[in-house]
């Protein structure tokens, strides 16, 4: 039997077509979504802002990688509820001044509804932090991420 080897590096492609200064439709694979600004910043409020999209990507990545890590560890974490609070320095996006670390801090809260013990959840959290590419991207950019993984009540 021939073993198929997975590629270790791939090219991800995306394309954006802007309909205004703030609204852009982004296509990835066969999917399209909108990134926009709120009405008070002259947008149409039909999608999250670029910076909100970045933080939302961290939530999505935490879910995917967290579940992969749980499976690899044989831990049933159930479904996750993930929320964030981000301290974002807007001086850069308002062109007031260049900001070295615009996403200053992110509090990431993960609540698991499965039967896993807190000790097992802690193991999953540690593995997820090692492998989540969005978490690594933010951390290496200087963002302080505080993660809390808990069982639901």
DSSP file (Angstrom, degrees, kcal/mol; ACC not computed):
  #  RESIDUE AA STRUCTURE BP1 BP2  ACC     N-H-->O    O-->H-N    N-H-->O    O-->H-N    TCO  KAPPA ALPHA  PHI   PSI    X-CA   Y-CA   Z-CA
    1    1 A X              0   0    0      0, 0.0     2,-0.4     0, 0.0     0, 0.0   0.000 360.0 360.0 360.0 135.7    0.0    0.0    0.0
    2    2 A X        -     0   0    0      1,-0.0     2,-0.5     2,-0.0     0, 0.0  -0.682 360.0-136.7 -85.1 130.0    1.3    3.5   -0.9
    3    3 A X        -     0   0    0     -2,-0.4     2,-0.6     2,-0.0    -1,-0.0  -0.750  11.9-142.2 -88.3 129.9    1.5    6.0    1.9
    4    4 A X        -     0   0    0     -2,-0.5     2,-0.5     0, 0.0    -1,-0.0  -0.812  14.0-148.0 -92.6 125.7    0.2    9.4    1.0
    5    5 A X        -     0   0    0     -2,-0.6     2,-0.2     1,-0.0     3,-0.1  -0.815  12.0-129.1 -98.0 128.9    2.3   12.1    2.6
    6    6 A X        -     0   0    0     -2,-0.5     2,-0.1     1,-0.1    -1,-0.0  -0.511  29.1-107.1 -75.3 141.4    0.6   15.4    3.6
    7    7 A X        -     0   0    0     -2,-0.2     3,-0.1     1,-0.1    -1,-0.1  -0.416  20.4-154.7 -65.0 140.9    2.2   18.6    2.4
    8    8 A X  S    S+     0   0    0      1,-0.2     2,-0.4    -2,-0.1    -1,-0.1   0.647  80.5  35.9 -92.0 -16.2    3.9   20.5    5.2
    9    9 A X        +     0   0    0      2,-0.0     2,-0.3     0, 0.0    -1,-0.2  -0.996  69.0 173.1-138.8 132.0    3.6   23.9    3.5
   10   10 A X        -     0   0    0     -2,-0.4     2,-0.6    -3,-0.1     0, 0.0  -0.901  32.4-115.6-132.8 160.9    0.7   25.1    1.3
   11   11 A X        -     0   0    0     -2,-0.3     2,-0.5     2,-0.0    -2,-0.0  -0.882  25.5-156.0 -96.8 124.4   -0.3   28.4   -0.3
   12   12 A X        -     0   0    0     -2,-0.6     2,-0.4    16,-0.0    16,-0.0  -0.870  12.1-158.5 -98.7 133.8   -3.5   29.9    1.0
   13   13 A X        +     0   0    0     -2,-0.5    16,-0.5     2,-0.0     2,-0.3  -0.908  17.9 164.8-117.9 141.2   -5.2   32.1   -1.5
   14   14 A X  E     -A   28   0A   0     -2,-0.4     2,-0.4    14,-0.1    14,-0.2  -0.978  14.4-160.7-145.9 153.8   -7.8   34.9   -0.8
   15   15 A X  E     -A   27   0A   0     12,-2.0    12,-3.4    -2,-0.3     2,-0.4  -1.000   3.0-160.1-139.6 138.3   -9.1   37.7   -2.9
   16   16 A X  E     -A   26   0A   0     -2,-0.4     2,-0.5    10,-0.2    10,-0.2  -0.963   4.3-167.4-120.9 137.0  -10.9   40.9   -1.9
   17   17 A X  E     -A   25   0A   0      8,-2.4     8,-2.4    -2,-0.4     2,-0.4  -0.974  18.1-147.1-122.1 115.0  -13.1   43.1   -4.0
   18   18 A X  E     -A   24   0A   0     -2,-0.5     6,-0.2     6,-0.2     3,-0.1  -0.643  20.4-178.3 -87.2 133.5  -13.8   46.5   -2.4
   19   19 A X  S    S-     0   0    0      4,-2.0     2,-0.3    -2,-0.4     5,-0.2   0.487  75.9  -0.9-103.1  -7.2  -17.2   48.2   -3.1
   20   20 A X  S    S-     0   0    0      3,-1.3    -1,-0.1     0, 0.0    23,-0.0  -0.917  91.0 -79.1-159.9-175.8  -16.2   51.2   -0.9
   21   21 A X  S    S+     0   0    0     -2,-0.3    22,-0.1     1,-0.2     3,-0.1   0.706 129.1  23.2 -66.9 -19.0  -13.5   52.6    1.2
   22   22 A X  S    S+     0   0    0     20,-0.2     2,-0.5     1,-0.1    -1,-0.2   0.660 108.0  75.6-120.5 -24.7  -14.6   50.4    4.1
   23   23 A X        +     0   0    0     13,-0.2    -4,-2.0    11,-0.1    -3,-1.3  -0.812  50.0 167.9-103.5 128.5  -16.5   47.4    2.7
   24   24 A X  E     -AB  18  35A   0     11,-2.5    11,-2.4    -2,-0.5     2,-0.6  -1.000  28.1-141.4-138.1 136.8  -14.8   44.5    0.9
   25   25 A X  E     -AB  17  34A   0     -8,-2.4    -8,-2.4    -2,-0.4     2,-0.5  -0.874  23.2-158.8 -95.5 122.3  -16.0   41.1   -0.1
   26   26 A X  E     -AB  16  33A   0      7,-3.3     7,-2.3    -2,-0.6     2,-0.5  -0.866   2.5-157.4-106.2 132.6  -13.4   38.5    0.5
   27   27 A X  E     +AB  15  32A   0    -12,-3.4   -12,-2.0    -2,-0.5     2,-0.4  -0.937  14.6 172.5-112.1 130.9  -13.3   35.1   -1.3
   28   28 A X  E >   -AB  14  31A   0      3,-2.3     3,-2.8    -2,-0.5   -14,-0.1  -0.993  67.5 -39.4-135.3 126.3  -11.6   32.1    0.1
   29   29 A X  T 3  S-     0   0    0    -16,-0.5   -17,-0.0    -2,-0.4    -2,-0.0  -0.393 126.2 -28.0  52.7-122.4  -12.0   28.7   -1.6
   30   30 A X  T 3  S+     0   0    0     -2,-0.1     2,-0.3    -3,-0.1    -1,-0.3   0.078 121.1  98.0-107.1  22.7  -15.7   28.7   -2.5
   31   31 A X  E <   -B   28   0A   0     -3,-2.8    -3,-2.3     2,-0.0     2,-0.4  -0.830  50.8-165.9-113.2 148.5  -16.8   31.0    0.3
   32   32 A X  E     +B   27   0A   0     -2,-0.3     2,-0.3    -5,-0.2    -5,-0.2  -0.998  12.5 168.0-132.3 137.5  -17.4   34.8    0.4
   33   33 A X  E     -B   26   0A   0     -7,-2.3    -7,-3.3    -2,-0.4     2,-0.4  -0.955  28.0-117.8-143.7 164.1  -17.7   37.0    3.4
   34   34 A X  E     -B   25   0A   0     -2,-0.3    14,-0.5    12,-0.2     2,-0.4  -0.843  13.9-167.4-108.8 138.0  -17.7   40.8    4.1
   35   35 A X  E     +B   24   0A   0    -11,-2.4   -11,-2.5    -2,-0.4     2,-0.3  -0.991  31.2 148.9-116.3 132.1  -15.3   42.9    6.1
   36   36 A X        -     0   0    0     12,-2.1     2,-0.3    -2,-0.4   -13,-0.2  -0.839  41.9-109.1-150.9 179.1  -16.7   46.4    6.8
   37   37 A X        -     0   0    0     -2,-0.3     8,-2.3    12,-0.1     7,-0.3  -0.843  42.2 -95.5-116.0 157.0  -16.7   49.2    9.3
   38   38 A X    > > -     0   0    0     -2,-0.3     5,-2.2     6,-0.2     3,-1.8  -0.254  39.0-104.8 -68.2 163.3  -19.6   50.4   11.5
   39   39 A X  G > 5S+     0   0    0      1,-0.3     3,-2.2     3,-0.2    -1,-0.1   0.869 118.9  63.3 -56.4 -40.4  -21.9   53.2   10.3
   40   40 A X  G 3 5S+     0   0    0      1,-0.3    -1,-0.3     2,-0.2    -2,-0.0   0.651 104.8  47.8 -64.9 -12.6  -20.3   55.7   12.7
   41   41 A X  G < 5S-     0   0    0     -3,-1.8    -1,-0.3   -19,-0.0    -2,-0.2  -0.054 129.8 -96.3-113.1  30.0  -17.1   55.2   10.8
   42   42 A X  T < 5S+     0   0    0     -3,-2.2    -3,-0.2     1,-0.2   -20,-0.2   0.724  87.2 124.3  64.8  26.1  -18.8   55.6    7.4
   43   43 A X      < -     0   0    0     -5,-2.2    -1,-0.2   -21,-0.1    -5,-0.1  -0.326  69.9-120.5 -96.9-172.8  -19.2   51.9    6.8
   44   44 A X        -     0   0    0     -7,-0.3    -6,-0.2    -2,-0.1    -5,-0.1   0.387  36.4-130.3-110.4  -0.1  -22.3   49.9    6.0
   45   45 A X        +     0   0    0     -8,-2.3    -7,-0.1     1,-0.1     3,-0.1   0.829  64.9 132.9  56.4  37.7  -22.0   47.6    9.1
   46   46 A X  S    S+     0   0    0     -9,-0.2     2,-0.3     1,-0.1   -12,-0.2   0.349  71.8   6.5 -99.1   5.9  -22.5   44.4    7.0
   47   47 A X  S    S-     0   0    0    -10,-0.1   -12,-0.2   -14,-0.1    -2,-0.1  -0.975  91.7 -70.5-169.6 171.1  -19.6   42.6    8.5
   48   48 A X        -     0   0    0    -14,-0.5   -12,-2.1    -2,-0.3    -2,-0.1  -0.286  54.4-102.7 -68.5 159.0  -16.9   42.7   11.2
   49   49 A X     >  -     0   0    0    -14,-0.2     4,-2.5     1,-0.1     5,-0.2  -0.288  36.0-102.5 -72.0 166.2  -14.1   45.2   11.0
   50   50 A X  H  > S+     0   0    0      1,-0.2     4,-1.7     2,-0.2     5,-0.1   0.905 124.5  47.1 -57.2 -40.7  -10.6   43.9    9.9
   51   51 A X  H  > S+     0   0    0      2,-0.2     4,-1.7     1,-0.2    -1,-0.2   0.879 111.5  50.0 -72.2 -36.0   -9.4   44.0   13.5
   52   52 A X  H  > S+     0   0    0      1,-0.2     4,-2.6     2,-0.2    -1,-0.2   0.877 108.3  54.9 -64.8 -36.8  -12.5   42.2   14.8
   53   53 A X  H  X S+     0   0    0     -4,-2.5     4,-2.1     1,-0.2    -2,-0.2   0.887 105.1  53.2 -62.9 -39.1  -12.0   39.6   12.1
   54   54 A X  H  X S+     0   0    0     -4,-1.7     4,-1.2     2,-0.2    -1,-0.2   0.921 112.2  43.3 -63.0 -44.1   -8.4   39.0   13.4
   55   55 A X  H  X S+     0   0    0     -4,-1.7     4,-1.6     1,-0.2    -2,-0.2   0.881 112.0  54.0 -70.4 -37.4   -9.7   38.4   16.9
   56   56 A X  H  X S+     0   0    0     -4,-2.6     4,-2.4     1,-0.2    -1,-0.2   0.868 103.5  57.3 -62.7 -35.5  -12.5   36.2   15.6
   57   57 A X  H  X S+     0   0    0     -4,-2.1     4,-2.6     1,-0.2    -1,-0.2   0.863 102.5  54.6 -63.1 -35.2  -10.0   34.2   13.7
   58   58 A X  H  X S+     0   0    0     -4,-1.2     4,-2.4     2,-0.2    -1,-0.2   0.906 107.9  49.8 -63.3 -41.0   -8.2   33.5   17.1
   59   59 A X  H  X S+     0   0    0     -4,-1.6     4,-1.9     2,-0.2    -2,-0.2   0.947 113.0  46.1 -61.5 -48.5  -11.5   32.2   18.4
   60   60 A X  H  X S+     0   0    0     -4,-2.4     4,-2.3     1,-0.2    -2,-0.2   0.902 113.4  48.5 -61.6 -42.4  -12.0   29.9   15.4
   61   61 A X  H  X S+     0   0    0     -4,-2.6     4,-2.8     1,-0.2     5,-0.4   0.887 108.3  54.0 -66.6 -39.8   -8.5   28.6   15.5
   62   62 A X  H  X S+     0   0    0     -4,-2.4     4,-2.0    -5,-0.2     5,-0.2   0.895 110.0  48.9 -60.9 -40.0   -8.7   27.9   19.3
   63   63 A X  H  X S+     0   0    0     -4,-1.9     4,-2.1     2,-0.2    -2,-0.2   0.954 115.7  41.7 -63.5 -50.9  -11.8   25.8   18.6
   64   64 A X  H  X S+     0   0    0     -4,-2.3     4,-2.0     2,-0.2    -2,-0.2   0.958 121.7  38.7 -64.9 -52.5  -10.2   23.8   15.7
   65   65 A X  H  X S+     0   0    0     -4,-2.8     4,-2.8     1,-0.2     5,-0.2   0.881 113.9  56.1 -69.4 -37.6   -6.8   23.2   17.3
   66   66 A X  H  X S+     0   0    0     -4,-2.0     4,-2.4    -5,-0.4    -1,-0.2   0.918 109.9  45.5 -59.4 -43.6   -8.3   22.7   20.8
   67   67 A X  H  X S+     0   0    0     -4,-2.1     4,-2.3    -5,-0.2    -1,-0.2   0.878 112.3  51.2 -68.8 -37.0  -10.5   19.9   19.5
   68   68 A X  H  X S+     0   0    0     -4,-2.0     4,-2.4     2,-0.2    -2,-0.2   0.925 112.3  46.8 -63.4 -43.4   -7.6   18.4   17.5
   69   69 A X  H  X S+     0   0    0     -4,-2.8     4,-2.0     2,-0.2    -2,-0.2   0.912 111.0  51.7 -65.4 -41.9   -5.5   18.4   20.6
   70   70 A X  H  X>S+     0   0    0     -4,-2.4     5,-3.0    -5,-0.2     4,-0.7   0.923 110.8  48.2 -60.3 -44.2   -8.3   17.0   22.8
   71   71 A X  H ><5S+     0   0    0     -4,-2.3     3,-0.9     1,-0.2    -1,-0.2   0.926 110.6  50.8 -62.2 -44.6   -8.7   14.1   20.3
   72   72 A X  H 3<5S+     0   0    0     -4,-2.4    -1,-0.2     1,-0.3    -2,-0.2   0.838 114.2  45.1 -62.3 -32.9   -5.0   13.4   20.2
   73   73 A X  H 3<5S-     0   0    0     -4,-2.0    -1,-0.3    -5,-0.2    -2,-0.2   0.524 113.2-119.0 -87.6  -6.2   -4.9   13.3   24.0
   74   74 A X  T <<5 +     0   0    0     -3,-0.9     2,-0.5    -4,-0.7    -3,-0.2   0.842  65.3 143.8  71.5  33.4   -8.1   11.2   24.2
   75   75 A X      < -     0   0    0     -5,-3.0     2,-1.0    -6,-0.2    -1,-0.2  -0.913  47.0-144.1-112.1 129.7   -9.9   13.9   26.2
   76   76 A X        +     0   0    0     -2,-0.5    40,-1.6     1,-0.2    45,-0.1  -0.782  28.9 163.6 -93.2  97.8  -13.7   14.6   25.7
   77   77 A X        -     0   0    0     -2,-1.0    37,-2.0     1,-0.3    36,-0.6   0.525  31.7-153.7 -89.5  -7.1  -14.0   18.3   26.1
   78   78 A X        -     0   0    0     35,-0.2    -1,-0.3    34,-0.2     2,-0.3  -0.422  51.3 -16.2  70.0-144.9  -17.4   18.4   24.5
   79   79 A X        -     0   0    0     -2,-0.1    34,-1.9     2,-0.0     2,-0.4  -0.676  69.8-134.6 -94.4 151.4  -18.4   21.6   22.8
   80   80 A X  E     -C  112   0B   0     -2,-0.3     2,-0.5    32,-0.2    32,-0.2  -0.827  11.3-160.9-108.9 143.8  -16.6   24.9   23.4
   81   81 A X  E     -C  111   0B   0     30,-2.1    30,-2.5    -2,-0.4     2,-0.5  -0.992  22.7-172.6-115.8 118.8  -17.9   28.4   24.1
   82   82 A X  E     +C  110   0B   0     -2,-0.5     2,-0.3    28,-0.2    28,-0.2  -0.943   8.8 171.3-120.7 129.6  -15.0   30.8   23.4
   83   83 A X  E     -C  109   0B   0     26,-2.4    26,-3.0    -2,-0.5     2,-0.3  -0.950  10.5-160.5-134.4 157.1  -15.1   34.5   24.2
   84   84 A X  E     -C  108   0B   0     -2,-0.3     2,-0.4    24,-0.2    24,-0.2  -0.950  14.2-162.1-134.1 154.1  -12.5   37.2   24.1
   85   85 A X  E     -C  107   0B   0     22,-1.6    22,-2.9    -2,-0.3     2,-0.5  -0.978  23.3-164.2-129.7 122.5  -11.9   40.7   25.4
   86   86 A X  E     -C  106   0B   0     -2,-0.4     2,-0.9    20,-0.2    20,-0.2  -0.920  18.8-146.8-115.7 129.3   -9.2   42.5   23.5
   87   87 A X  E     -C  105   0B   0     18,-3.4    17,-1.7    -2,-0.5    18,-1.2  -0.841  30.8-175.5 -88.3 107.8   -7.3   45.7   24.6
   88   88 A X  E     -C  103   0B   0     -2,-0.9     2,-0.8    15,-0.2    15,-0.2  -0.927  23.7-142.9-115.7 125.2   -6.8   47.4   21.2
   89   89 A X    >   -     0   0    0     13,-3.1     3,-0.7    -2,-0.5     4,-0.3  -0.772  15.5-172.1 -87.5 107.6   -4.8   50.6   20.8
   90   90 A X  T 3>  +     0   0    0     -2,-0.8     4,-1.8     1,-0.2     6,-0.3   0.489  60.9  96.6 -81.9  -4.3   -6.7   52.5   18.1
   91   91 A X  T 34>S+     0   0    0      1,-0.2     5,-2.0     2,-0.2     6,-1.2   0.855  84.7  51.0 -58.0 -33.0   -4.1   55.2   17.6
   92   92 A X  T X45S+     0   0    0     -3,-0.7     3,-1.4     1,-0.2    -1,-0.2   0.941 109.8  46.6 -68.1 -47.6   -2.6   53.4   14.7
   93   93 A X  T 345S+     0   0    0     -4,-0.3    -1,-0.2     1,-0.3    -2,-0.2   0.718 112.1  51.9 -70.8 -19.3   -5.9   52.9   12.8
   94   94 A X  T 3<5S-     0   0    0     -4,-1.8    -1,-0.3     3,-0.2    -2,-0.2   0.411 112.1-123.2 -91.8   1.8   -6.8   56.5   13.4
   95   95 A X  T < 5S+     0   0    0     -3,-1.4    -3,-0.2    -5,-0.2     3,-0.1   0.673  75.2 128.0  65.1  20.3   -3.4   57.5   11.9
   96   96 A X  S   <S-     0   0    0     -5,-2.0     2,-0.3     1,-0.3    -4,-0.2   0.900  82.2 -28.9 -69.5 -41.6   -2.6   59.4   15.2
   97   97 A X  S    S-     0   0    0     -6,-1.2    -1,-0.3     2,-0.0     2,-0.3  -0.961  72.5 -85.6-168.3 158.1    0.7   57.5   15.5
   98   98 A X        -     0   0    0     -2,-0.3     2,-0.5    -3,-0.1    -6,-0.1  -0.532  41.1-154.5 -71.1 133.9    2.4   54.3   14.6
   99   99 A X        -     0   0    0     -2,-0.3     3,-0.4     1,-0.1    -1,-0.0  -0.953  11.3-158.0-116.2 125.4    1.7   51.6   17.2
  100  100 A X  S    S+     0   0    0     -2,-0.5     2,-0.4     1,-0.3    -1,-0.1   0.907  91.4  21.0 -66.6 -44.1    4.2   48.7   17.6
  101  101 A X        +     0   0    0      1,-0.1    -1,-0.3    41,-0.1   -12,-0.2  -0.804  66.3 171.7-128.9  88.5    1.7   46.4   19.3
  102  102 A X  S    S+     0   0    0     -2,-0.4   -13,-3.1    -3,-0.4     2,-1.4   0.885  76.2  59.1 -68.9 -37.8   -1.9   47.4   18.5
  103  103 A X  E    S+C   88   0B   0    -15,-0.2   -15,-0.2     1,-0.2    -1,-0.2  -0.731  72.6 173.9 -88.4  89.6   -3.5   44.3   20.0
  104  104 A X  E     -     0   0B   0    -17,-1.7    40,-2.2    -2,-1.4     2,-0.3   0.919  58.3  -5.3 -70.8 -45.4   -2.0   44.9   23.5
  105  105 A X  E     -Cd  87 144B   0    -18,-1.2   -18,-3.4    38,-0.2     2,-0.4  -0.996  55.7-162.3-151.5 145.0   -3.8   42.1   25.4
  106  106 A X  E     -Cd  86 145B   0     38,-2.7    40,-2.6    -2,-0.3     2,-0.7  -0.992   8.2-155.1-130.8 125.7   -6.4   39.5   24.8
  107  107 A X  E     -Cd  85 146B   0    -22,-2.9   -22,-1.6    -2,-0.4     2,-0.6  -0.903  17.2-165.9 -95.6 119.0   -8.3   37.6   27.5
  108  108 A X  E     -Cd  84 147B   0     38,-3.0    40,-2.5    -2,-0.7     2,-0.5  -0.935   3.7-169.3-111.9 118.6   -9.4   34.3   26.0
  109  109 A X  E     -Cd  83 148B   0    -26,-3.0   -26,-2.4    -2,-0.6     2,-0.5  -0.942   2.8-174.4-113.6 124.0  -12.0   32.4   27.9
  110  110 A X  E     -Cd  82 149B   0     38,-3.3    40,-2.6    -2,-0.5     2,-0.5  -0.974   2.8-169.5-120.6 122.7  -12.8   28.8   26.8
  111  111 A X  E     -Cd  81 150B   0    -30,-2.5   -30,-2.1    -2,-0.5     2,-0.4  -0.959   7.3-158.1-115.3 125.2  -15.6   26.9   28.5
  112  112 A X  E     -Cd  80 151B   0     38,-3.0    40,-2.7    -2,-0.5   -32,-0.2  -0.835  11.5-168.2-103.8 135.4  -15.9   23.1   27.8
  113  113 A X        +     0   0    0    -34,-1.9   -35,-0.2   -36,-0.6   -33,-0.1   0.327  56.1 101.3-104.9   9.3  -19.2   21.3   28.3
  114  114 A X  S    S-     0   0    0    -37,-2.0    38,-0.2   -35,-0.2   -37,-0.1  -0.204  87.4 -99.3 -85.1 179.8  -17.8   17.7   28.1
  115  115 A X  S    S+     0   0    0     36,-0.1   -38,-0.2   -39,-0.0    -1,-0.1   0.423  75.7 129.4 -81.0   1.5  -17.1   15.3   30.9
  116  116 A X        -     0   0    0    -40,-1.6     2,-0.1     1,-0.1    -4,-0.1  -0.186  60.4-117.1 -58.4 147.2  -13.3   16.0   30.9
  117  117 A X     >  -     0   0    0      1,-0.1     4,-2.5    34,-0.0     5,-0.2  -0.390  25.8-109.5 -76.4 163.2  -11.7   16.8   34.3
  118  118 A X  H  > S+     0   0    0      1,-0.2     4,-2.5     2,-0.2     5,-0.2   0.872 121.1  56.1 -62.0 -35.5  -10.1   20.2   34.9
  119  119 A X  H  > S+     0   0    0      2,-0.2     4,-1.6     1,-0.2    -1,-0.2   0.913 109.2  45.7 -62.4 -42.2   -6.7   18.5   34.8
  120  120 A X  H  > S+     0   0    0      2,-0.2     4,-2.2     1,-0.2    -2,-0.2   0.896 111.2  52.5 -67.4 -39.7   -7.4   17.1   31.4
  121  121 A X  H  X S+     0   0    0     -4,-2.5     4,-2.6     1,-0.2    -2,-0.2   0.903 106.9  53.4 -61.8 -40.4   -8.8   20.4   30.2
  122  122 A X  H  X S+     0   0    0     -4,-2.5     4,-2.2     2,-0.2    -1,-0.2   0.881 107.5  51.1 -61.4 -38.5   -5.6   22.1   31.4
  123  123 A X  H  X S+     0   0    0     -4,-1.6     4,-2.1     2,-0.2    -1,-0.2   0.917 110.7  48.3 -64.1 -43.2   -3.6   19.6   29.3
  124  124 A X  H  X S+     0   0    0     -4,-2.2     4,-2.7     1,-0.2    -2,-0.2   0.913 110.4  52.1 -63.0 -42.6   -5.6   20.4   26.2
  125  125 A X  H  X S+     0   0    0     -4,-2.6     4,-2.2     1,-0.2    -2,-0.2   0.916 109.0  49.6 -60.3 -44.4   -5.1   24.1   26.8
  126  126 A X  H  X S+     0   0    0     -4,-2.2     4,-1.1     1,-0.2    -1,-0.2   0.905 113.4  45.9 -63.1 -42.1   -1.4   23.7   27.1
  127  127 A X  H  X S+     0   0    0     -4,-2.1     4,-1.4     1,-0.2     3,-0.2   0.897 110.4  53.9 -67.6 -39.8   -1.2   21.7   23.8
  128  128 A X  H  X S+     0   0    0     -4,-2.7     4,-2.7     1,-0.2     3,-0.4   0.910 105.3  53.4 -61.5 -42.8   -3.5   24.2   22.1
  129  129 A X  H  < S+     0   0    0     -4,-2.2    -1,-0.2     1,-0.2    -2,-0.2   0.825 108.4  51.9 -61.3 -31.4   -1.3   27.1   23.0
  130  130 A X  H  < S+     0   0    0     -4,-1.1    -1,-0.2    -3,-0.2    -2,-0.2   0.815 122.3  27.2 -73.7 -29.9    1.7   25.2   21.5
  131  131 A X  H  < S+     0   0    0     -4,-1.4     2,-0.6    -3,-0.4    -2,-0.2   0.634  84.2 108.2-113.5 -16.4    0.0   24.6   18.1
  132  132 A X     X  -     0   0    0     -4,-2.7     4,-2.2    -5,-0.2     5,-0.2  -0.521  51.9-158.2 -69.8 113.0   -2.7   27.3   17.4
  133  133 A X  H  > S+     0   0    0     -2,-0.6     4,-2.3     1,-0.2    -1,-0.2   0.841  90.1  50.9 -64.1 -33.0   -1.1   29.4   14.6
  134  134 A X  H  > S+     0   0    0      2,-0.2     4,-2.4     1,-0.2    -1,-0.2   0.901 109.8  49.9 -71.9 -38.5   -3.3   32.5   15.4
  135  135 A X  H  > S+     0   0    0      1,-0.2     4,-2.6     2,-0.2    -2,-0.2   0.923 112.7  47.7 -61.4 -44.1   -2.3   32.4   19.1
  136  136 A X  H  X S+     0   0    0     -4,-2.2     4,-2.9     2,-0.2     5,-0.2   0.900 109.9  53.2 -63.3 -41.3    1.4   32.1   18.0
  137  137 A X  H  X S+     0   0    0     -4,-2.3     4,-1.1     2,-0.2    -2,-0.2   0.944 112.7  43.0 -60.1 -49.7    0.9   35.0   15.6
  138  138 A X  H  <>S+     0   0    0     -4,-2.4     5,-2.4     2,-0.2     3,-0.5   0.940 115.8  48.4 -62.5 -47.2   -0.5   37.3   18.2
  139  139 A X  H ><5S+     0   0    0     -4,-2.6     3,-1.6     1,-0.2    -2,-0.2   0.921 110.5  50.2 -61.7 -44.2    2.0   36.3   20.9
  140  140 A X  H 3<5S+     0   0    0     -4,-2.9    -1,-0.2     1,-0.3    -2,-0.2   0.735 105.7  58.3 -68.7 -19.9    5.0   36.7   18.6
  141  141 A X  T 3<5S-     0   0    0     -4,-1.1    -1,-0.3    -3,-0.5    -2,-0.2   0.514 128.3 -98.3 -83.2  -5.5    3.7   40.2   17.6
  142  142 A X  T < 5S+     0   0    0     -3,-1.6     2,-0.3    -4,-0.4    -3,-0.2   0.467  74.3 144.8 105.1   2.7    3.9   41.1   21.3
  143  143 A X      < -     0   0    0     -5,-2.4     2,-0.7    -6,-0.2    -1,-0.3  -0.582  46.8-134.2 -75.9 132.8    0.2   40.6   22.4
  144  144 A X  E     -d  105   0B   0    -40,-2.2   -38,-2.7    -2,-0.3     2,-0.6  -0.796  23.4-165.4 -86.1 116.7   -0.2   39.3   25.9
  145  145 A X  E     -d  106   0B   0     -2,-0.7     2,-0.6   -40,-0.2   -38,-0.2  -0.920   7.1-167.5-107.7 124.1   -2.8   36.5   25.8
  146  146 A X  E     -d  107   0B   0    -40,-2.6   -38,-3.0    -2,-0.6     2,-0.4  -0.951  12.3-163.4-108.4 118.0   -4.3   35.3   29.0
  147  147 A X  E     -d  108   0B   0     -2,-0.6     2,-0.4   -40,-0.2   -38,-0.2  -0.848  12.4-173.9-107.7 138.1   -6.2   32.0   28.6
  148  148 A X  E     -d  109   0B   0    -40,-2.5   -38,-3.3    -2,-0.4     2,-0.5  -0.973   3.6-174.7-128.8 116.4   -8.7   30.6   31.0
  149  149 A X  E     +d  110   0B   0     -2,-0.4     2,-0.3   -40,-0.2   -38,-0.2  -0.952  18.4 159.1-111.2 124.7  -10.0   27.1   30.2
  150  150 A X  E     -d  111   0B   0    -40,-2.6   -38,-3.0    -2,-0.5     2,-0.3  -0.908  41.0-104.5-140.2 165.8  -12.8   25.8   32.5
  151  151 A X  E     -d  112   0B   0     -2,-0.3   -38,-0.2   -40,-0.2     2,-0.1  -0.667  43.3-109.7 -85.4 147.0  -15.7   23.3   32.7
  152  152 A X              0   0    0    -40,-2.7    -1,-0.1    -2,-0.3   -40,-0.0  -0.437 360.0 360.0 -73.1 155.3  -19.2   24.6   32.3
  153  153 A X              0   0    0     -2,-0.1    -1,-0.1     0, 0.0   -40,-0.1   0.456 360.0 360.0 -78.4 360.0  -21.4   24.6   35.4
